[in-house]
Structures are given as C-alpha cells and as structure tokens.
Amino acid sequence: MIETKLKHCKVCEQDKEEEAFAPNQYGKDNRVLRRPVCRECYAKKVKADVVQKRIFEEKNPRPEIGEEFFCPICERRFIREHKNDVVIDHSHINGSIRGWLCSSCNTSLGKFNDDVGILERAINWIKNKGLKLFF
C-alpha cells in the first residue's frame, strides 16, 4: 500500500495530498521541493498579482533596455541590458508592490523571506564578523 503524504497549505490552511502542490525547486539528491501554497490558492494569487503588477507598471514604467537605472537598495547605477535585470519587488507577506529593484537585490530580499529580524541578524553578522579572518 502506497502511503499518501500530506502537506499544509499556508493560504487555505488545509492539509492536502503532496501532488496538490506544484514543484518549486530541487533539494539535495534531486529531491523535489514543492511550493508552500497549493495549486488552487497559487492560481488565485497569480491572477491577482498579474493585475496588480500591470496597474503598477502603467503608472510607473520600467526603464527601457539601454536606459539607466538606479537601484534604491544597492545604490548601483547601470544601463539596462537584459529583460530581467530590473524587476518589480513585492512583499511576500501581503503581496503589495514596493517598486523597481535590480534583480540581485530583489532575489536577496526574497531569500531573507522579507523578515526584518533575519535582515537585522545578517547586518549584525557582517558588522561583528564580516571583517575578521579565521584560520
């Protein structure tokens, strides 16, 4: 008998079969890691995100390729060369759009899960240990 694995959806708060969650990335040994939100909830979220992003981009156009962009986080100025080098940043907590960022800063925020506590610990780590050399 095959054992059915259940996973908890962060949005609808229901336990569902693992197959109700789309693959997201791969872990060690090519193990499939699945999204924390079920396919049904994710589809609703994506539709809402598309509308919100379209409205934002109409009011705040992305700089064209070949135009200069200034990232408000890393404060780097660069000429856009690629479609995805400037992206819309949004809150992973409530979905609100925050503005345009370079893709590097946007990815970094996402990896810290928009958690101010994690970011503060990272800052403290760099302040306290970042310049020390250990042998």
Buried (B, 14 or more C-beta within 10 A) or exposed (E): EEEEEEBEBEEEEEEBEEEBBEEEEEEEEEEEEBBBBBBBBBEEEEEEBEEBEEEBEEEEEBBEEEEEBEBEEEEEEEEBEEEEBBBBBBEEEEEEBBEBBBBEBBEBBEEBEBEEEEBEEBEEEEEEEEEEEEE
